[in-house]
Amino acid sequence: MSDPVQAPEAKAPERCETMADVRTGVDALDRELMRLIAIRFGYMRAAARIKPERGHVRDEARKAEVIANACDDARDAGIPEEAIRDIWDRLVEASIGYEMIEWERLRR
């Protein structure tokens, strides 16, 4: 039996020397981000299970807090705050939509 093909190891950004290095790193990071987003959506399933009323799914104060936290982290990391604000707004809205679907599914 042959060994499975292993993906090349990603280099840290400062160690990249070629575009192939960069692309390998980006692809590896994208897979890790997807793994983390799947966990985040697992928390949305938990919230849907825990929240007693449909009206509790959307919490604008919490949404603002999550986005503000992401912007603070972006500022601290020296990455574009407005881009992170836009990404997190879409992520939170997608999470709310998913949680709403799960809330309704669990109560059929």
N, C-alpha and C positions, 0 to 999 in steps of 0.2 A: 504494500500500500504506500502511495507517495504522500509526502508531507504537503499540507495545504499551503498555498501561496500566501506569504505574509506581505502585508503592505510595508513599504519602506518607512523607517522611523522618521518622524517629523523633527526638523531642527528648530531650535529657538529662532525667532525672527532675526536677531542680530547675528546669527551664524549662517543664514541663508546666503548662498553664493550664486545661485542660478534661479531662473523662473520655475524650474522643476522643483527646487527646494521650497520655494514660496507656495506653489500649488499643492504640494504634498502637505505642507503645514496647514494651509487653508482648508483642504479637504478633511484632514484629521480633526481640526477644530470645529468644522461644520457638523461632523458626526457627533462630537462631544456636546455641542450646543443642542442638537436634536435630542440627545439622551437627557439632557437637563430640562428641556422644554417638556418632554414626555413626563418627567417627574412633576414639573409645575402643574401640568394638566391633571395629574393624579391628585394633587391637592385641591384642584377645582372639583373633582369627583367627590372628594371627602367633604368639601364645603357644601356641595349640593345635598349630600346625605345628611349633614348636620343641621343646616339651616331649616327652621320650622316653617317659614313662610316664603312664598315666591317673591314677594316684595323685598326680602332681605338679600336677594342675589345681587342686585345692583346697589353698590355703596359708593357714592360719588366722593365722599370724604376719604375713604380708603384708597380709591383710585388715584386721587390727587396725591396722597401720601406716598404711594408706590412709585408714581412718576417722579415726584420730587426727590425721593431717595435715589432713583436711577440717575437723575440729573446731577445730584451731589457727587455720586460715585464717578460719573463721567468727568466732571470738573476736576476731581481729585486725580483721575487717571490721565488727564490732559487729552481727552478725546472730545469730539464735537458734541456739545451738550444738546443742541437743537436736534441733531440727528437721533440721538439717544431718546430725547423726548418723543419724537415721532414714532420710533420703533416701539417704545414702551407703551405709548398710547394704543397702538395697534395690537400689541401683545395683550394688554389688559382688556381691551374690547373683545378680542377673540376669546379670552379666558372667560369673560362674563357670558358671552354667547354660548360657549360650551357648557358652562355651569348651569345656565338656564335650561338647556336641552336635557342635561343630566337630571336636574331637579324635577322636571316634568316626567322624564322617563321613569324615575324611581317612584313616582306617585300614581302611575297608571293602574 
